[in-house]
Amino acid sequence: MTLAAATARGPSGEALGALRAVEDAVATVIRGKPEAIRLALTALLARGHLLIEDIPGVGKTSLARALAAAVGGSFRRIQFTSDLLPSDIVGVSIFRADQHVFEFRRGPIFANVVLADEINRTTPRTQSALLEAMSEGQVSIDDQTHPLEQPFLVIATQNPTEHFGTYPLPESQMDRFLLRIRLGYPARGEESQILRERGGADPIAAVEPVIDHRTLVGLQDAVEQVAVSDGLLDYAMSVVEETRRSPALAVGVSTRGALAWYRAAQAHALASGRPFCVPDDFKGLAPMALAHRVVLSAPTESLARARDESERIVADLLARVPVPT
């Protein structure tokens, strides 16, 4: 019996233990942020990607590095700048004169966990180099298709309070992110502990792999088997339709966005140890899964203000749609 089939009856103790071990390993680095860790794991299980919008220094890079270490995956960081080229991300073909052939040199996108740091500091042309990789798990160079390593997760970061030298992400790029989250400051007690412990070695160096790739890919396959009732499906569609009718929004949630929300809810249920979704899987994820996919009718110049406004509108719509019981 495959892991996916077994998990359809409920995550096995071994599979659930592996997921908890991943969360615990990342929590040794990212203190006091269990929800953010669960959401990052949700994106990974759903074969989606994660956008973290927050100020510098709250652990965005550490979260990506710790997650890669816990799943035993390769990690590459791409520092996005205004002069970054698409070939700097996906790679380039180099002519080998001695053999009279072109040789493909793989770029940093070929890793299990890719950190796209300050993604909005590069031009839209370079941002677009990520679209095929994030959507299809492959890149195309010189009429050749190169599959990416699996599992594959892009964690992108951007600072919503900084505007100089930045390029807003186009809607097509935003739509490729399964979830958009914030980390925020740690609680006082957690931050005090961080200050006491971080005077020595980097805690990420102590994170050991706690799950193998075969088990992780099996759990990703199992996400598709998580049951969603007809009532929950109707609820999700009602929320999506409300975003399309809202006068506060110029563009509502697309079909791709609805599918991403559905898949995220399935992954969240699996990460929570259930073979079925409950209303909280959908309602709790809605601000992170939907708000970055809508376009405001009255755009704002501030990225942070636009984010807050879109999340407020989604929350208002959720309050109007009855939750199935």
HELIX and SHEET records of a PDB file:
HELIX    1   1 LEU A    3  ALA A    8  1                                   6    
HELIX    2   2 GLY A   13  ALA A   27  1                                  15    
HELIX    3   3 PRO A   34  LEU A   45  1                                  12    
HELIX    4   4 LYS A   60  ALA A   70  1                                  11    
HELIX    5   5 SER A   87  VAL A   90  1                                   4    
HELIX    6   6 ILE A  119  ARG A  121  5                                   3    
HELIX    7   7 PRO A  124  GLN A  127  1                                   4    
HELIX    8   8 SER A  128  LEU A  130  5                                   3    
HELIX    9   9 LEU A  131  GLU A  136  1                                   6    
HELIX   10  10 GLU A  171  MET A  174  1                                   4    
HELIX   11  11 ARG A  188  GLU A  197  1                                  10    
HELIX   12  12 PRO A  203  ALA A  206  5                                   4    
HELIX   13  13 HIS A  213  VAL A  223  1                                  11    
HELIX   14  14 ASP A  230  ARG A  245  1                                  16    
HELIX   15  15 THR A  255  ALA A  271  1                                  17    
HELIX   16  16 PRO A  279  LEU A  290  1                                  12    
HELIX   17  17 ALA A  291  ARG A  293  5                                   3    
HELIX   18  18 LEU A  303  ARG A  320  1                                  18    
SHEET    1   A 5 PHE A  75  GLN A  79  0                                        
SHEET    2   A 5 VAL A 113  ASP A 117  1                                        
SHEET    3   A 5 LEU A 153  GLN A 158  1                                        
SHEET    4   A 5 LEU A  50  GLU A  53  1                                        
SHEET    5   A 5 LEU A 179  ILE A 181  1                                        
SHEET    1   B 2 GLY A  91  ARG A  96  0                                        
SHEET    2   B 2 VAL A 101  ARG A 106 -1                                        
SHEET    1   C 2 GLN A 138  ILE A 141  0                                        
SHEET    2   C 2 GLN A 144  PRO A 147 -1                                        
SHEET    1   D 2 LEU A 249  VAL A 251  0                                        
SHEET    2   D 2 VAL A 295  LEU A 296 -1                                        
END                                                                             
